[in-house]
């Protein structure tokens, strides 16, 4: 029979694995979400852009550049995923020959 302490340790480990898995997918979801928000804000040009920017014609003012920067900063998860897949592909290519 399993003691309550060892059962709790196993459950805790599963929780950590699940949290890491969820965090990875949330990181992957951030980049396209911010990119879509930038496109929608640029197309709709709502009143929030007027509040956050210094007016029309400002190069770095407003919500669109902020969303694009957020998308760029969160792209590390996508770059990591691409690097992992590329590494597996190269390993498979070398091993299969």
Buried (B, 14 or more C-beta within 10 A) or exposed (E): EEEEEEEEEEEEEEEEEEEEEEEEEEBBEBBEBBBEBBEBBBEEBEEEBEEBBEEEEEEEBBBBBBBBEBBEEBBEBBEEEEEEEEEEEEEEEEEEE
